[in-house]
Amino acid sequence: MKSLRLGKPWVVRSILVGVFVLGVIMVSNLPVRGDKTVSEEIVIFDFNNSNQAQNWLIVNDGVMGGVSQSNLVLTPDRTALFRGNVSLENNGGFASVRTYPADYDLADYEGLILHVKGDGHRYKLRLRTNNNLAGIAYQADFQTRPETWLRIRIPFEQFVPVYRGFAVPNPPELDRAEIGQIGFMISDKQAGPFQLEIDWLKAYRQVIQEPSVDKLWRGKIPW
C-alpha cells in the first residue's frame, strides 16, 4: 500500500481542519480573558401607564393616632409624585405609600435601583414578603437632593428588618422570592411638607457576558 504524501492538497486541508477543531475544543474549556461582568436590569414598575397610580396604597401615621397626610399623583411627565405633610402631633411622624400585593419573583436578583427626585429629605425604601404583609418590613434609607434626579442602587443585603419602626432581634432573612410589596416612607422626625418624584424602579443582577466564538477567532489562526 502506498503511503500518503503530505504534499497532496486534500491531505493538508484535512490536517488543518482537524487542528482547527481541536483548538476550538481546547480553548472552549479554558477561562477567556474577554469575559466581562455586566449589569442586567428589569423594570419592576414605572408610570408610563396612567393606571399605575391605582396600584398603590397610602398608609400614614393615622393608624397610630397621628395626623400626617400624603397622596400619590401622576405628573404630566409620566412620573409619580409622593407628597404630603408630616406632623409630629399625637405621637405621629410618618407617611408612606406601598404597592398592593404582587408576585415580583426577585429570587435571582441582587438589589434594586431607583430613579427619583427629592427635596433634601431622607426616605426609606421598604419591602414586605407575601406571607408577612402586616408584620416585619425590610427597609433601606436613601438621601435625596433638592430638585436633583438621582439613580440610587441598593443591594438587598442593605435592607434592615424592622417592626413599627424598631429593629427586630434575630429576624428571618429577607426571602427575595417572596417579596410581595414595595413602598416608600418618610419618617425623619421633621415636621412639614415633603415630595418625592418617582420615575421608575428596577431590579438588577450581575451576569457574565462571554464573547462569541466568532469574536474569539476573528483574525486569529489556531495553528
Residue frames as a rotation matrix with the C-alpha (Angstrom) as fourth column:
MET 1
0.588 0.809 0.000 0.00
0.809 -0.588 0.000 0.00
0.000 0.000 -1.000 0.00
LYS 2
-0.198 -0.660 0.724 1.35
0.603 -0.665 -0.441 3.37
0.773 0.350 0.530 -0.95
SER 3
-0.318 0.028 -0.948 1.89
0.883 -0.354 -0.307 5.82
-0.344 -0.935 0.088 1.93
LEU 4
0.741 0.635 0.220 0.12
0.671 -0.719 -0.184 9.16
0.042 0.284 -0.958 1.88
ARG 5
-0.431 -0.879 0.206 2.22
0.863 -0.468 -0.189 12.13
0.263 0.097 0.960 1.00
LEU 6
-0.034 0.417 -0.908 1.63
0.716 -0.624 -0.313 15.39
-0.697 -0.661 -0.277 2.86
GLY 7
-0.880 -0.365 -0.304 2.22
0.068 -0.731 0.679 17.24
-0.470 0.577 0.668 -0.33
LYS 8
-0.598 0.723 0.345 -1.26
0.672 0.218 0.708 16.39
0.437 0.656 -0.616 -1.57
PRO 9
-0.721 0.300 0.625 -3.67
-0.338 -0.939 0.062 19.36
0.605 -0.166 0.779 -1.09
TRP 10
0.310 0.948 -0.076 -6.56
-0.344 0.186 0.920 17.32
0.886 -0.259 0.384 0.29
VAL 11
0.217 -0.323 -0.921 -4.35
0.774 0.632 -0.039 15.78
0.595 -0.705 0.387 2.95
VAL 12
-0.823 -0.564 0.071 -3.06
0.436 -0.706 -0.558 19.18
0.365 -0.428 0.827 4.06
ARG 13
-0.406 0.756 0.514 -6.60
-0.519 -0.654 0.550 20.59
0.752 -0.043 0.658 4.22
SER 14
0.477 0.615 -0.627 -7.79
0.130 0.656 0.743 17.65
0.869 -0.437 0.233 6.35
ILE 15
-0.200 -0.641 -0.741 -4.95
0.893 0.192 -0.407 18.13
0.403 -0.743 0.534 8.82
LEU 16
-0.906 -0.164 0.389 -5.58
0.066 -0.965 -0.252 21.86
0.417 -0.203 0.886 9.11
VAL 17
-0.012 0.979 0.202 -9.33
-0.470 -0.184 0.863 21.37
0.883 -0.085 0.462 9.69
GLY 18
0.433 0.148 -0.889 -8.62
0.527 0.759 0.383 18.80
0.732 -0.634 0.250 12.38
VAL 19
-0.587 -0.720 -0.370 -6.18
0.753 -0.317 -0.576 21.09
0.298 -0.617 0.729 14.14
PHE 20
-0.715 0.377 0.588 -8.69
-0.299 -0.926 0.231 23.95
0.632 -0.011 0.775 13.99
VAL 21
0.359 0.911 -0.204 -11.48
-0.215 0.294 0.931 21.86
0.908 -0.291 0.302 15.52
LEU 22
0.209 -0.372 -0.904 -9.16
0.829 0.558 -0.038 20.58
0.519 -0.742 0.425 18.24
GLY 23
-0.815 -0.557 0.161 -8.08
0.422 -0.761 -0.493 24.15
0.397 -0.334 0.855 19.01
VAL 24
-0.295 0.799 0.524 -11.69
-0.486 -0.598 0.638 25.33
0.823 -0.066 0.565 19.40
ILE 25
0.565 0.523 -0.638 -12.48
0.204 0.661 0.722 22.45
0.800 -0.538 0.267 21.78
MET 26
-0.142 -0.717 -0.682 -9.42
0.912 0.173 -0.372 23.11
0.385 -0.675 0.630 23.91
VAL 27
-0.884 -0.212 0.417 -9.97
0.111 -0.961 -0.254 26.88
0.455 -0.178 0.873 24.14
SER 28
-0.012 0.970 0.241 -13.67
-0.311 -0.233 0.921 26.48
0.950 -0.063 0.305 24.99
ASN 29
0.610 0.216 -0.762 -12.64
0.531 0.603 0.596 24.68
0.588 -0.768 0.253 28.17
LEU 30
-0.437 -0.825 -0.358 -10.28
0.876 -0.300 -0.379 27.43
0.205 -0.479 0.853 29.30
PRO 31
0.226 0.466 -0.855 -11.07
0.628 -0.741 -0.238 30.78
-0.744 -0.484 -0.460 31.01
VAL 32
0.111 -0.103 0.988 -11.47
0.920 -0.365 -0.142 33.51
0.375 0.925 0.055 28.44
ARG 33
-0.660 -0.460 -0.594 -9.93
0.677 -0.708 -0.203 36.85
-0.327 -0.536 0.778 29.24
GLY 34
-0.866 0.344 0.363 -12.57
0.019 -0.703 0.711 38.53
0.500 0.622 0.602 27.09
ASP 35
-0.045 0.872 -0.487 -15.33
0.832 0.302 0.465 37.56
0.552 -0.385 -0.739 29.58
LYS 36
-0.887 -0.199 0.417 -16.76
-0.043 -0.863 -0.503 40.54
0.460 -0.464 0.757 31.47
THR 37
-0.518 0.710 -0.477 -19.39
0.824 0.263 -0.502 41.15
-0.231 -0.653 -0.721 34.12
VAL 38
-0.815 0.342 0.468 -22.31
-0.025 -0.827 0.561 43.35
0.579 0.446 0.683 33.12
SER 39
-0.803 0.595 0.031 -25.37
-0.127 -0.119 -0.985 44.56
-0.582 -0.795 0.171 35.00
GLU 40
-0.748 0.658 0.082 -28.69
0.362 0.301 0.882 43.15
0.556 0.690 -0.464 33.80
GLU 41
-0.899 0.433 -0.068 -31.79
-0.217 -0.573 -0.790 45.15
-0.382 -0.695 0.609 34.80
ILE 42
-0.547 0.818 0.178 -35.55
0.703 0.333 0.629 44.62
0.455 0.469 -0.757 34.66
VAL 43
-0.690 0.406 0.599 -38.25
-0.456 -0.887 0.077 47.23
0.562 -0.220 0.797 35.22
ILE 44
-0.823 0.468 -0.322 -40.45
0.560 0.576 -0.595 46.43
-0.093 -0.670 -0.736 38.21
PHE 45
0.339 0.941 -0.007 -42.64
0.884 -0.321 -0.341 49.47
-0.323 0.110 -0.940 37.77
ASP 46
-0.925 -0.377 0.040 -42.75
0.374 -0.890 0.262 52.81
-0.063 0.257 0.964 36.02
PHE 47
-0.265 0.864 -0.428 -45.61
0.307 -0.346 -0.887 55.21
-0.914 -0.367 -0.173 35.43
ASN 48
-0.971 -0.079 -0.225 -45.98
-0.193 -0.298 0.935 55.23
-0.141 0.951 0.274 31.66
ASN 49
-0.496 0.857 -0.138 -49.42
0.535 0.427 0.728 53.68
0.684 0.287 -0.671 32.17
SER 50
-0.458 0.357 0.814 -51.95
-0.504 -0.858 0.093 56.07
0.732 -0.368 0.574 33.70
ASN 51
0.617 0.750 -0.237 -53.46
-0.263 0.481 0.837 53.17
0.742 -0.454 0.494 35.70
GLN 52
-0.189 -0.804 -0.564 -50.26
0.368 0.475 -0.799 52.65
0.910 -0.359 0.206 37.69
ALA 53
-0.692 -0.095 0.716 -51.29
-0.499 -0.654 -0.569 55.04
0.522 -0.751 0.405 40.46
GLN 54
0.368 0.919 0.142 -54.24
-0.802 0.236 0.548 52.76
0.471 -0.315 0.824 41.25
ASN 55
0.476 -0.252 -0.843 -51.81
0.211 0.963 -0.169 50.01
0.854 -0.098 0.511 42.30
TRP 56
-0.641 -0.767 0.031 -50.58
0.228 -0.229 -0.946 51.99
0.732 -0.600 0.322 45.32
LEU 57
0.464 0.765 -0.445 -51.94
0.622 0.076 0.779 52.26
0.630 -0.639 -0.441 48.85
ILE 58
-0.106 -0.430 0.897 -51.40
-0.366 -0.821 -0.437 55.19
0.924 -0.375 -0.070 51.25
VAL 59
0.500 0.185 -0.846 -50.52
0.690 0.506 0.518 54.23
0.524 -0.842 0.125 54.85
ASN 60
-0.061 -0.478 0.876 -49.87
-0.210 -0.852 -0.479 57.18
0.976 -0.213 -0.048 57.19
ASP 61
-0.905 -0.407 -0.127 -49.44
0.052 0.192 -0.980 57.54
0.423 -0.893 -0.153 60.94
GLY 62
-0.218 0.915 0.340 -53.22
-0.886 -0.332 0.323 57.79
0.408 -0.230 0.883 61.33
VAL 63
0.298 0.283 -0.912 -53.09
-0.031 0.957 0.287 54.07
0.954 -0.058 0.294 62.09
MET 64
-0.336 -0.490 -0.804 -51.36
0.817 0.272 -0.508 55.12
0.468 -0.828 0.309 65.35
GLY 65
0.390 0.601 -0.698 -53.39
0.857 -0.514 0.037 58.26
-0.336 -0.612 -0.716 66.03
GLY 66
-0.578 -0.701 -0.419 -51.20
0.455 -0.702 0.547 60.68
-0.678 0.125 0.725 64.06
VAL 67
0.514 0.799 -0.311 -52.40
0.243 -0.484 -0.841 63.33
-0.823 0.357 -0.443 61.62
SER 68
-0.565 -0.744 -0.358 -49.79
-0.234 -0.272 0.933 63.26
-0.791 0.611 -0.021 58.82
GLN 69
0.603 0.797 0.005 -51.19
-0.133 0.106 -0.986 63.37
-0.786 0.594 0.170 55.29
SER 70
-0.591 -0.772 -0.232 -49.97
-0.368 0.002 0.930 62.18
-0.718 0.635 -0.285 51.89
ASN 71
0.673 0.716 0.186 -51.04
-0.178 0.401 -0.898 61.08
-0.718 0.571 0.398 48.44
LEU 72
-0.494 -0.762 0.418 -49.60
0.271 0.322 0.907 59.75
-0.826 0.561 0.048 45.19
VAL 73
0.626 0.688 -0.367 -50.40
-0.107 -0.390 -0.915 61.55
-0.773 0.612 -0.170 41.93
LEU 74
0.169 -0.520 0.837 -49.23
0.922 0.384 0.053 61.17
-0.349 0.763 0.544 38.35
THR 75
-0.089 -0.297 -0.951 -47.43
-0.027 -0.953 0.301 64.08
-0.996 0.053 0.077 36.68
PRO 76
0.801 0.361 -0.477 -47.63
-0.433 -0.200 -0.879 65.22
-0.413 0.911 -0.004 33.03
ASP 77
-0.002 -0.902 -0.433 -44.09
-0.993 0.052 -0.104 63.81
0.117 0.429 -0.896 32.63
ARG 78
0.611 0.345 -0.713 -45.38
-0.331 0.929 0.166 60.29
0.719 0.135 0.681 33.41
THR 79
-0.695 -0.675 -0.246 -43.78
0.026 0.318 -0.948 60.08
0.718 -0.665 -0.204 36.81
ALA 80
0.375 0.789 -0.487 -45.39
0.623 0.174 0.763 59.67
0.686 -0.589 -0.426 40.22
LEU 81
-0.410 -0.442 0.798 -45.27
-0.274 -0.774 -0.570 62.32
0.870 -0.453 0.196 42.94
PHE 82
0.143 0.333 -0.932 -45.45
0.825 0.481 0.298 61.09
0.547 -0.811 -0.206 46.53
ARG 83
-0.645 -0.318 0.695 -46.19
0.057 -0.927 -0.371 64.24
0.762 -0.199 0.616 48.53
GLY 84
0.404 0.829 -0.387 -47.83
0.574 0.099 0.813 65.46
0.712 -0.551 -0.436 51.69
ASN 85
0.091 -0.310 0.947 -47.21
-0.605 -0.772 -0.195 66.89
0.791 -0.555 -0.257 55.13
VAL 86
-0.171 -0.241 -0.955 -45.64
0.548 0.783 -0.295 65.15
0.819 -0.574 -0.003 58.12
SER 87
0.353 0.317 0.880 -46.93
-0.582 -0.662 0.472 66.05
0.733 -0.679 -0.050 61.58
LEU 88
-0.670 -0.641 -0.375 -45.35
-0.037 0.533 -0.845 65.04
0.742 -0.552 -0.381 64.88
GLU 89
-0.351 0.625 0.697 -48.60
-0.922 -0.362 -0.140 65.54
0.165 -0.692 0.703 66.79
ASN 90
0.606 0.714 0.351 -50.28
-0.783 0.612 0.110 62.65
-0.136 -0.341 0.930 68.64
ASN 91
0.071 -0.699 0.712 -47.07
-0.339 0.654 0.676 60.60
-0.938 -0.289 -0.190 68.56
GLY 92
0.919 0.257 0.299 -47.18
0.200 0.349 -0.915 60.58
-0.340 0.901 0.269 64.77
GLY 93
0.272 -0.855 -0.441 -44.39
-0.501 -0.518 0.694 61.35
-0.822 0.032 -0.569 62.35
PHE 94
-0.753 -0.574 0.322 -44.54
0.004 0.484 0.875 59.25
-0.658 0.660 -0.362 59.21
ALA 95
0.407 0.792 -0.454 -46.21
-0.669 -0.080 -0.739 58.98
-0.622 0.605 0.497 55.84
SER 96
-0.652 -0.653 0.385 -45.88
-0.244 0.662 0.709 56.12
-0.718 0.368 -0.591 53.40
VAL 97
0.405 0.693 -0.596 -47.13
-0.878 0.115 -0.464 54.60
-0.253 0.711 0.656 50.18
ARG 98
-0.570 -0.571 0.591 -46.86
-0.393 0.821 0.414 50.96
-0.722 0.004 -0.692 49.08
THR 99
-0.628 0.331 -0.704 -47.92
-0.653 0.268 0.709 48.75
0.423 0.905 0.048 46.22
TYR 100
0.521 0.769 0.371 -50.75
-0.842 0.533 0.076 46.30
-0.139 -0.352 0.926 46.56
PRO 101
0.068 -0.549 0.833 -49.51
-0.330 0.775 0.538 42.70
-0.941 -0.312 -0.129 46.96
ALA 102
0.762 0.068 -0.643 -47.97
-0.644 0.176 -0.745 41.20
0.062 0.982 0.177 43.83
ASP 103
0.722 -0.554 0.415 -45.55
0.376 0.817 0.437 38.43
-0.581 -0.160 0.798 42.88
TYR 104
0.709 -0.497 -0.500 -42.30
-0.645 -0.744 -0.176 40.15
-0.284 0.447 -0.848 41.84
ASP 105
0.925 -0.327 0.194 -40.17
0.363 0.911 -0.196 36.97
-0.113 0.252 0.961 41.66
LEU 106
0.708 -0.689 0.154 -36.83
-0.595 -0.700 -0.394 38.59
0.379 0.188 -0.906 42.56
ALA 107
0.909 -0.317 0.272 -35.05
0.038 0.711 0.702 35.45
-0.415 -0.628 0.658 43.77
ASP 108
0.436 -0.766 0.472 -32.30
0.897 0.414 -0.156 35.72
-0.076 0.492 0.867 41.14
TYR 109
0.475 -0.217 0.853 -31.63
0.274 -0.885 -0.377 39.45
0.836 0.413 -0.361 41.60
GLU 110
-0.265 -0.795 -0.546 -29.13
0.841 0.086 -0.534 41.25
0.472 -0.601 0.646 43.81
GLY 111
-0.607 0.050 -0.793 -30.83
0.537 -0.709 -0.456 44.55
-0.585 -0.703 0.404 44.56
LEU 112
0.442 0.854 0.274 -32.93
0.860 -0.317 -0.400 47.47
-0.255 0.412 -0.875 43.41
ILE 113
-0.778 -0.611 0.145 -32.26
0.625 -0.731 0.272 50.70
-0.060 0.303 0.951 41.50
LEU 114
0.286 0.862 -0.418 -34.34
0.755 -0.471 -0.456 53.86
-0.591 -0.185 -0.785 41.96
HIS 115
-0.659 -0.360 0.660 -34.63
0.646 -0.720 0.253 56.90
0.384 0.594 0.707 39.73
VAL 116
0.364 0.787 -0.498 -36.03
0.930 -0.280 0.238 59.62
0.048 -0.550 -0.834 41.97
LYS 117
-0.453 -0.415 0.789 -36.00
0.292 -0.905 -0.308 63.36
0.842 0.091 0.531 42.54
GLY 118
0.081 0.451 -0.889 -36.46
0.969 0.175 0.177 64.53
0.235 -0.875 -0.423 46.12
ASP 119
0.683 0.309 0.662 -36.39
0.147 -0.946 0.289 67.60
0.716 -0.100 -0.691 48.31
GLY 120
-0.195 -0.843 0.502 -33.39
-0.563 -0.323 -0.761 67.01
0.803 -0.430 -0.411 50.56
HIS 121
0.401 0.395 0.826 -35.25
-0.904 0.316 0.288 64.72
-0.148 -0.862 0.484 52.97
ARG 122
-0.811 -0.585 -0.011 -34.12
-0.585 0.810 0.032 61.20
-0.010 0.033 -0.999 53.79
TYR 123
0.277 0.939 -0.204 -36.55
-0.950 0.300 0.090 58.50
0.146 0.169 0.975 52.68
LYS 124
-0.440 -0.323 0.838 -36.90
-0.496 0.865 0.073 54.76
-0.749 -0.383 -0.541 53.14
LEU 125
-0.204 0.360 -0.910 -37.43
-0.815 0.453 0.362 52.09
0.542 0.816 0.202 50.52
ARG 126
-0.358 0.181 0.916 -39.43
-0.772 0.495 -0.400 49.29
-0.526 -0.850 -0.037 52.17
LEU 127
-0.485 0.149 -0.862 -40.09
-0.558 0.706 0.436 45.66
0.673 0.693 -0.259 51.24
ARG 128
-0.105 0.469 0.877 -42.54
-0.846 0.422 -0.326 43.14
-0.523 -0.776 0.352 52.64
THR 129
-0.965 -0.255 -0.063 -42.86
-0.255 0.847 0.466 39.45
-0.066 0.465 -0.883 51.89
ASN 130
-0.475 0.826 -0.303 -46.00
-0.342 0.144 0.929 37.76
0.811 0.545 0.214 50.60
ASN 131
0.098 0.524 -0.846 -46.64
0.562 0.672 0.482 35.94
0.821 -0.523 -0.229 53.86
ASN 132
-0.220 -0.272 -0.937 -45.81
0.957 -0.245 -0.154 38.88
-0.188 -0.930 0.315 56.12
LEU 133
-0.265 0.126 0.956 -47.60
0.628 -0.730 0.271 41.91
0.732 0.672 0.114 54.69
ALA 134
0.665 0.536 0.520 -48.66
-0.047 -0.665 0.745 43.25
0.745 -0.520 -0.417 58.09
GLY 135
0.861 -0.371 -0.348 -45.57
0.474 0.332 0.816 42.30
-0.187 -0.867 0.462 60.07
ILE 136
0.091 -0.945 -0.314 -41.86
0.415 -0.251 0.874 42.79
-0.905 -0.211 0.370 59.57
ALA 137
0.998 0.057 0.005 -40.71
0.030 -0.457 -0.889 45.24
-0.048 0.888 -0.458 56.89
TYR 138
0.157 -0.982 0.106 -37.23
0.879 0.187 0.438 45.36
-0.450 0.024 0.893 55.39
GLN 139
0.956 0.294 0.007 -36.05
0.277 -0.891 -0.361 48.91
-0.100 0.347 -0.932 54.78
ALA 140
-0.135 -0.986 0.101 -33.08
0.980 -0.118 0.161 50.83
-0.147 0.121 0.982 53.44
ASP 141
0.476 0.252 -0.843 -32.57
0.317 -0.943 -0.103 54.59
-0.820 -0.218 -0.528 53.75
PHE 142
-0.144 -0.577 0.804 -31.60
0.986 -0.151 0.068 56.84
0.082 0.802 0.591 50.87
GLN 143
-0.208 -0.071 -0.976 -30.78
0.418 -0.908 -0.023 60.55
-0.885 -0.412 0.218 50.83
THR 144
0.428 0.383 0.819 -32.22
0.904 -0.195 -0.381 62.96
0.014 0.903 -0.429 48.27
ARG 145
-0.717 -0.577 -0.391 -31.03
0.538 -0.815 0.217 66.32
-0.443 -0.054 0.895 46.97
PRO 146
0.066 0.833 -0.550 -33.42
0.100 -0.554 -0.827 69.17
-0.993 0.000 -0.120 46.18
GLU 147
0.725 0.402 -0.559 -34.57
-0.449 -0.341 -0.826 69.25
-0.522 0.850 -0.067 42.55
THR 148
-0.265 -0.876 -0.404 -31.96
-0.954 0.177 0.242 66.68
-0.140 0.449 -0.882 41.51
TRP 149
0.786 0.486 -0.384 -32.63
-0.559 0.822 -0.105 63.39
0.265 0.297 0.918 39.75
LEU 150
-0.215 -0.837 0.502 -30.66
-0.937 0.321 0.135 60.55
-0.274 -0.442 -0.854 41.36
ARG 151
0.442 0.207 -0.873 -30.08
-0.459 0.888 -0.022 56.97
0.770 0.411 0.488 40.29
ILE 152
-0.054 -0.369 0.928 -29.70
-0.998 0.047 -0.040 55.03
-0.029 -0.928 -0.371 43.55
ARG 153
0.055 -0.037 -0.998 -28.57
-0.326 0.944 -0.053 51.38
0.944 0.329 0.040 43.71
ILE 154
0.009 0.024 1.000 -29.42
-1.000 0.030 0.008 49.44
-0.030 -0.999 0.025 46.89
PRO 155
-0.645 -0.262 -0.718 -28.28
-0.333 0.942 -0.045 45.81
0.688 0.210 -0.695 47.33
PHE 156
0.420 0.857 -0.300 -30.73
-0.113 0.377 0.919 43.53
0.901 -0.352 0.255 49.14
GLU 157
-0.059 -0.533 -0.844 -28.08
0.803 0.477 -0.357 42.99
0.592 -0.699 0.400 51.83
GLN 158
-0.897 -0.332 0.290 -28.56
0.150 -0.848 -0.509 46.61
0.415 -0.413 0.811 52.96
PHE 159
-0.014 0.963 0.269 -32.23
-0.365 -0.255 0.895 46.16
0.931 -0.086 0.355 53.87
VAL 160
-0.930 -0.327 0.165 -32.74
-0.228 0.164 -0.960 46.08
0.287 -0.931 -0.227 57.65
PRO 161
-0.286 0.873 -0.395 -35.72
0.570 0.487 0.662 44.25
0.770 -0.036 -0.637 59.24
VAL 162
-0.963 0.072 0.260 -37.94
-0.237 -0.684 -0.690 46.49
0.128 -0.726 0.675 61.40
TYR 163
-0.311 0.923 -0.224 -41.32
0.808 0.381 0.449 46.29
0.500 -0.042 -0.865 63.06
ARG 164
0.736 0.677 -0.022 -43.20
0.624 -0.665 0.410 49.50
0.262 -0.315 -0.912 63.76
GLY 165
0.759 -0.464 0.457 -40.01
-0.325 -0.878 -0.351 51.48
0.564 0.118 -0.817 63.50
PHE 166
0.453 -0.597 0.662 -37.90
-0.784 0.087 0.615 49.26
-0.425 -0.798 -0.428 65.78
ALA 167
-0.339 -0.682 -0.648 -35.15
-0.856 0.509 -0.088 46.82
0.389 0.525 -0.757 64.86
VAL 168
0.763 0.644 -0.060 -36.12
-0.594 0.735 0.327 43.16
0.255 -0.214 0.943 65.08
PRO 169
-0.132 -0.832 0.539 -33.86
-0.896 0.333 0.294 40.81
-0.424 -0.444 -0.790 67.12
ASN 170
-0.689 -0.259 0.677 -32.99
-0.057 0.951 0.305 37.51
-0.723 0.171 -0.670 65.41
PRO 171
0.128 0.819 -0.560 -35.03
-0.714 -0.316 -0.625 38.38
-0.689 0.480 0.544 62.32
PRO 172
0.449 0.039 0.893 -35.73
0.488 0.826 -0.281 35.99
-0.749 0.562 0.352 59.46
GLU 173
-0.663 -0.742 -0.101 -33.57
0.253 -0.349 0.902 36.61
-0.705 0.572 0.419 56.41
LEU 174
-0.015 0.640 -0.768 -35.21
-0.694 -0.560 -0.453 38.53
-0.720 0.526 0.453 53.56
ASP 175
-0.232 0.058 0.971 -36.60
0.498 0.864 0.067 35.96
-0.835 0.499 -0.229 51.12
ARG 176
-0.729 -0.139 -0.670 -36.23
-0.376 -0.736 0.562 37.64
-0.572 0.662 0.484 47.74
ALA 177
-0.917 0.398 -0.021 -38.53
0.222 0.554 0.803 35.12
0.331 0.731 -0.596 46.10
GLU 178
-0.209 0.883 -0.420 -41.34
0.974 0.227 -0.008 36.15
0.088 -0.410 -0.908 48.48
ILE 179
-0.878 -0.091 -0.470 -41.15
0.177 -0.974 -0.143 39.95
-0.445 -0.209 0.871 48.11
GLY 180
-0.315 0.872 0.374 -44.77
0.949 0.283 0.140 40.99
0.016 0.399 -0.917 47.67
GLN 181
0.833 0.552 -0.013 -44.90
0.553 -0.833 0.017 44.73
-0.001 -0.021 -1.000 48.45
ILE 182
-0.379 -0.907 0.185 -42.62
0.901 -0.407 -0.149 47.66
0.210 0.110 0.971 47.69
GLY 183
0.692 0.721 0.030 -43.07
0.683 -0.668 0.297 51.07
0.234 -0.185 -0.954 49.25
PHE 184
-0.372 -0.740 0.560 -41.65
0.400 -0.672 -0.623 54.45
0.837 -0.007 0.547 50.21
MET 185
0.586 0.519 -0.622 -41.73
0.782 -0.162 0.602 56.10
0.212 -0.839 -0.501 53.62
ILE 186
-0.194 -0.615 0.764 -40.67
-0.002 -0.779 -0.628 59.38
0.981 -0.124 0.150 55.17
SER 187
0.840 0.393 -0.374 -40.05
0.350 0.134 0.927 59.29
0.415 -0.910 -0.025 58.92
ASP 188
-0.090 -0.991 0.102 -37.04
0.633 -0.135 -0.762 61.55
0.769 -0.004 0.639 59.54
LYS 189
0.012 0.185 -0.983 -38.58
0.983 -0.184 -0.023 63.26
-0.185 -0.965 -0.184 62.61
GLN 190
-0.936 -0.248 -0.251 -39.03
0.190 -0.954 0.233 66.51
-0.297 0.170 0.940 60.72
ALA 191
0.032 0.999 -0.044 -42.46
0.614 -0.055 -0.787 68.11
-0.789 -0.002 -0.615 60.53
GLY 192
-0.181 -0.006 -0.983 -43.52
-0.472 -0.877 0.092 69.86
-0.863 0.481 0.156 57.36
PRO 193
0.763 0.542 -0.353 -44.19
-0.531 0.212 -0.821 69.32
-0.370 0.813 0.449 53.66
PHE 194
-0.344 -0.847 0.405 -42.34
-0.250 0.498 0.830 66.80
-0.905 0.184 -0.383 51.52
GLN 195
0.762 0.569 -0.310 -42.35
-0.514 0.240 -0.823 65.47
-0.394 0.787 0.476 47.99
LEU 196
-0.373 -0.811 0.451 -40.57
-0.266 0.559 0.785 62.62
-0.889 0.172 -0.424 46.26
GLU 197
0.453 0.473 -0.756 -40.89
-0.850 -0.027 -0.527 62.22
-0.269 0.881 0.389 42.50
ILE 198
-0.107 -0.393 0.913 -40.50
-0.160 0.913 0.374 58.63
-0.981 -0.106 -0.160 41.28
ASP 199
-0.134 -0.019 -0.991 -39.62
-0.979 -0.152 0.136 57.81
-0.153 0.988 0.002 37.70
TRP 200
0.516 0.281 -0.809 -39.06
-0.463 0.886 0.013 54.05
0.721 0.367 0.587 37.90
LEU 201
0.218 -0.481 0.849 -37.76
-0.837 0.356 0.416 51.18
-0.502 -0.801 -0.325 39.99
LYS 202
0.455 -0.165 -0.875 -35.70
-0.623 0.643 -0.445 48.29
0.636 0.748 0.189 38.61
ALA 203
0.801 -0.349 0.487 -34.10
-0.174 0.642 0.746 45.10
-0.573 -0.682 0.454 39.89
TYR 204
0.461 -0.719 -0.521 -30.53
-0.827 -0.136 -0.545 44.27
0.321 0.682 -0.657 38.89
ARG 205
0.797 -0.383 0.468 -28.10
0.046 0.810 0.584 41.38
-0.603 -0.444 0.663 38.85
GLN 206
0.034 -0.877 -0.479 -24.56
-0.864 -0.267 0.428 40.80
-0.503 0.399 -0.767 37.60
VAL 207
0.864 0.229 0.448 -24.14
0.019 0.875 -0.484 38.36
-0.503 0.427 0.752 34.72
ILE 208
-0.232 -0.968 0.100 -21.08
0.019 0.098 0.995 37.07
-0.973 0.232 -0.004 32.85
GLN 209
0.792 0.409 -0.453 -21.04
-0.405 -0.202 -0.892 38.12
-0.457 0.890 0.006 29.21
GLU 210
0.056 -0.779 0.624 -18.97
0.274 0.613 0.741 35.69
-0.960 0.130 0.247 27.15
PRO 211
-0.245 -0.200 -0.949 -17.52
-0.789 -0.528 0.315 36.62
-0.564 0.826 -0.028 23.75
SER 212
0.821 0.570 0.036 -18.77
-0.416 0.641 -0.645 34.57
-0.390 0.514 0.763 20.82
VAL 213
0.335 -0.694 0.637 -16.54
0.543 0.695 0.472 32.03
-0.770 0.188 0.610 19.06
ASP 214
0.625 -0.051 0.779 -16.57
0.727 -0.325 -0.605 34.34
0.285 0.944 -0.166 16.05
LYS 215
0.876 -0.295 0.382 -15.05
-0.363 -0.925 0.116 37.14
0.319 -0.240 -0.917 18.14
LEU 216
0.653 -0.650 0.389 -12.51
-0.178 0.367 0.913 34.78
-0.736 -0.665 0.124 19.70
TRP 217
0.100 -0.628 0.771 -11.15
0.640 0.635 0.434 33.58
-0.762 0.450 0.466 16.38
ARG 218
0.934 0.284 0.216 -11.64
0.345 -0.567 -0.748 36.61
-0.090 0.773 -0.628 14.19
GLY 219
0.713 -0.700 0.047 -8.25
-0.558 -0.605 -0.568 37.37
0.426 0.379 -0.822 12.64
LYS 220
-0.013 -0.732 0.681 -6.54
-0.916 0.281 0.285 34.51
-0.400 -0.620 -0.675 14.52
ILE 221
0.359 0.040 -0.932 -5.30
-0.573 0.798 -0.187 31.15
0.737 0.601 0.310 13.28
PRO 222
0.770 0.034 0.638 -5.04
-0.613 0.318 0.723 28.40
-0.178 -0.947 0.266 15.93
TRP 223
0.804 -0.529 0.270 -2.14
0.531 0.844 0.072 26.63
-0.266 0.085 0.960 14.22
